Amino acid sequence: MATKRYTITAALPYTNGPIHIGHLAGVYVPADIYARYLRLTGNDVAFICGSDEHGVAIPMRAKKEGVSPQEIIDTYHGIIKRSFEDFGISFDNYSRTSASIHHHTASDFFVKLYEQGDFVEKVTEQLYDEEAKQFLADRFVIGTCPRCGYEEAYGDQCENCGTSWSATDLIDPRSTITGAKPSRKKTKHWFLPLDRYESFLREWILEGHKDDWKPNVYGQCKSWIDDGLKPRAVTRDLDWGIPVPVEGGQGKVLYVWFDAPIGYISSTKEWAAREGKDWEPYWKDEKTKLVHFIGKDNIVFHCIIFPSMLKAHGDLILPENVPANEFLNLEGNKLSTSKNWAVWLHEYLQEFPEKQDVLRYVLTANAPESKDNDFTWKDFQARNNNELVAIFGNFINRVVVLTHKYFAGEVPSASAFSAYDDKVMTQLRGFPERIAKSIERYRFREASQQLMNLARLGNKYLADEEPWKLIKTDRERVQTIMHVALQIAAGLAILSEPFLPFTTEKLKKILNVTPSPVEGSLAWDTVYVKEALLPAGHQVNKGELLFGKIEDEDIQKQLDKLEATKKANEAANKNVVPQKETISFEDFTRLDLRVGTIIEAQKMPKTNKLLVIKVDTGIDVRTVVSGIAESFKPEDIVGKQVTVLANLAPRKLRGVESQGMVLMTEDAEGKLVFVNPDEVGVNNGERIA
Ligand SMILES: [Zn+2]
């Protein structure tokens, strides 16, 4: 088989917190499946990653915890690296951007571009926190996203819509250090003039990768390019990061998104030096296929900014594909490190020991490949119990038990195949190509379901042929049946390796075959070229269960944990929504707020939320439509005194004219409550001021 060289990178995790299932589903599990598959099919693979230790999130977290940034990165680098290893992510190298090889590589990269005249120097006004005496960029600033209106957008990017910004673009910016409204102060920086790369990006992405990049990635790139690209500062006024290595760079560091992707190159160098290889072909040979696995929030950096840097550099190859995934949610809510709304990998590994493959499988089968998806513990349990245990595990267990029971663990020889046997063997031989095609098109979800279909095929074959009945009357036929079933089992042992590496290892031990990638082992393509993967006379070992059932109480424990997190967040979230813009006294006097009594209430037909209420306002009796039906039953509110905004312009809701508004607020559980005058009765029509 012709082998190809691949450089596969997985997004560098920030060392400001541990890894959670969102990271795994979006980046690391698909990247690992891809790398394992390519190695199994005989390719030359460098699978590269490392910790990103220069984000401003690091000194921020250090400040919060009262320790040094170095302590933060050492702690999380350790936790992250270890949890990846324990989870079977098969990086060839996991480096860190604080390593000196990276500082040198990134510095040299910057100097090369500087000397080639690829930067523009500009003195601009940047946001400055007078109280902290510090320039504010990136995560030191939050404000409103000019594109989507998200109010917590960071100074370099809005995590809600993925758009990249400069801090000065944000509406109502505020310092995350002091909360102050920043002033502006002049400072000099180096900019990468992205506008110069527009025609290159147009040709390379919009024309060159129209058909092979995922629509979500292509679409985002197109919208940025069409919006027009602007020069982007690649340096910052900070003291944490890689010092700017040129004249005038004192007190400044490289922007983290300039240095981080160069981390892929330094990590490759570190690996090559250790393995006695040459790193250069992995980044310079046009025949090498470079693939970046990332989440959708990193698309702009990997498809627009880093390729422009690579293009400017001149000696380096461009990515062939950037198969970014969408986001994974947890039980209906957005994953969040700061809110602790996550399933943390290191905790999972402790709470579900030996169950790495279950999580790998669930995250793949439900991967957010083309849209955001939801992880639920119920689905996790169901996929384990109904698929891994009931289909895959059950098939292997039956095959191994019956082989021992009837043939003392020896693969029986087959006599003439029936038409059904032939059909099943032909189907088996079709699986490697089908799975390979899905993987090569980055459809890992589909690939994992193909694998499960192979196990289904085996289960159905045994159920149809019923060797346990035939054994009393036709032992020769049972030999053939078990021979065929054992070939399917061997096929599963080979083809499951990219998805379920721990299971593969167990299964190969049971089937008594050499573990890959040892020479002469059962390679991927042997499934369709070999007459028999397990020849007659081959001795199979005693079985062990591949998967165990997950019980309701295990799932309840996890749900309870999340419930506790929710409660803790609510308690901590006493910080309220910031005050709105100041209004004048005249503005206020225009509001006609009055006390009223609800005299009638009924549900709006065909809606869940709306109640139609009649309120005696003291002036008149009027109809108000209110979205409170989920919090109140109509009969419970009749007779209640409420605050009414009486002079709100009438508007029609579902054909009913609403003549005012009943003022409401939310209690701690998110249930609506009336803003009522008091329990003491007040005359209707009394004004509130
Ligand atoms: Zn946005």
Boltz pocket constraint, residues with backbone or C-beta under 6 A from the ligand:
constraints:
  - pocket:
      binder: B
      contacts: [[A, 145], [A, 146], [A, 147], [A, 148], [A, 149], [A, 150], [A, 153], [A, 158], [A, 159], [A, 160], [A, 161], [A, 162], [A, 163]]
      max_distance: 6.0
